[in-house]
Amino acid sequence: MIRYLRTDFRRIRKSWRFYGAVAGIVLVFFYSLEKRGLRNSVLESYIASVNGSGIHIAAVFCAGAFATSLCEDFEHRYVYYEVIRGDSKKYLFSRVLAIYLSAVLVMLAGTMIFCCISSLFVPWARVSDSVYNLALNGSYRGCILSGHYLTYCLLFSLQLGMYMGILAVAASFLSLFTTNMGLILSFPILLDQFFIELPSNNVLSFAAFCPIPARFEADWQGFLCLLFLSAASVGLLLLGMRIQMKRKW
């Protein structure tokens, strides 16, 4: 298992797609600000970005980091070489974990760069802003009250990264049925749009992974709930991928 994970993360680290995906996330954040540009503070700008319509394009970049790797391995028959040397279950588990975590890392790295760039032009926060008070009604308010605004934004994006990770694994699942890269990379947006159309209390919606408003009294309770939901979703996709891979042998 460790060997597969090392290989996957070495492949991610050396791939231009990962760094291109991070750059894409940064551009998406700025694009989501629309014509108004940066707001009065980094905190307000970040929250405005993640609530803008453009943020959903981030699903493409998060998936683009590594979600097409399974399709490429089958296309170049690399997967057979890997399975012969090891175990198909470990190979698939490692690959799904790498796809999920790469999506989360892309979201976190993009958030950090966006916030650091924004901090060069506006202050980190303004207590008088309405967005500041809005954020206090959500999770991780302790970070805001203690002045750790970057930590707050990263925790916010960590939750959104879990959602993007599910969509990235779903795209990888689709890649076992088709080699059309355009369809594979657009699938996360289509799936996201499907979730948006569901009732507002849908647990797999973008809003469910947004820390505002807080849905639990303790931050750790909400985080663990989303972590379980994310793990369960990825686990079901992993099971489906395992079944499909057996058919492709």
Rosetta blueprint (number, residue, H / E / L):
1 M L
2 I H
3 R H
4 Y H
5 L H
6 R H
7 T H
8 D H
9 F H
10 R H
11 R H
12 I H
13 R H
14 K L
15 S L
16 W H
17 R H
18 F H
19 Y H
20 G H
21 A H
22 V H
23 A H
24 G H
25 I H
26 V H
27 L H
28 V H
29 F H
30 F H
31 Y H
32 S H
33 L L
34 E H
35 K H
36 R H
37 G L
38 L L
39 R L
40 N L
41 S L
42 V H
43 L H
44 E H
45 S H
46 Y H
47 I H
48 A H
49 S H
50 V H
51 N L
52 G L
53 S H
54 G H
55 I H
56 H H
57 I H
58 A H
59 A H
60 V H
61 F H
62 C H
63 A H
64 G H
65 A L
66 F L
67 A L
68 T L
69 S H
70 L H
71 C H
72 E H
73 D H
74 F H
75 E H
76 H L
77 R L
78 Y H
79 V H
80 Y H
81 Y H
82 E H
83 V H
84 I H
85 R H
86 G L
87 D L
88 S H
89 K H
90 K H
91 Y H
92 L H
93 F H
94 S H
95 R H
96 V H
97 L H
98 A H
99 I H
100 Y H
101 L H
102 S H
103 A H
104 V H
105 L H
106 V H
107 M H
108 L H
109 A H
110 G H
111 T H
112 M H
113 I H
114 F H
115 C H
116 C H
117 I H
118 S H
119 S L
120 L L
121 F L
122 V L
123 P L
124 W L
125 A L
126 R L
127 V L
128 S L
129 D L
130 S H
131 V H
132 Y H
133 N H
134 L H
135 A H
136 L H
137 N L
138 G L
139 S L
140 Y L
141 R H
142 G H
143 C H
144 I H
145 L H
146 S L
147 G L
148 H L
149 Y H
150 L H
151 T H
152 Y H
153 C H
154 L H
155 L H
156 F H
157 S H
158 L H
159 Q H
160 L H
161 G H
162 M H
163 Y H
164 M H
165 G H
166 I H
167 L H
168 A H
169 V H
170 A H
171 A H
172 S H
173 F H
174 L H
175 S L
176 L L
177 F L
178 T L
179 T L
180 N L
181 M H
182 G H
183 L H
184 I H
185 L H
186 S H
187 F H
188 P H
189 I H
190 L H
191 L H
192 D H
193 Q H
194 F H
195 F H
196 I H
197 E H
198 L L
199 P L
200 S L
201 N L
202 N L
203 V L
204 L L
205 S L
206 F L
207 A H
208 A H
209 F H
210 C L
211 P L
212 I L
213 P L
214 A L
215 R L
216 F L
217 E L
218 A L
219 D H
220 W H
221 Q H
222 G H
223 F H
224 L H
225 C H
226 L H
227 L H
228 F H
229 L H
230 S H
231 A H
232 A H
233 S H
234 V H
235 G H
236 L H
237 L H
238 L H
239 L H
240 G H
241 M H
242 R H
243 I H
244 Q H
245 M H
246 K H
247 R H
248 K H
249 W L
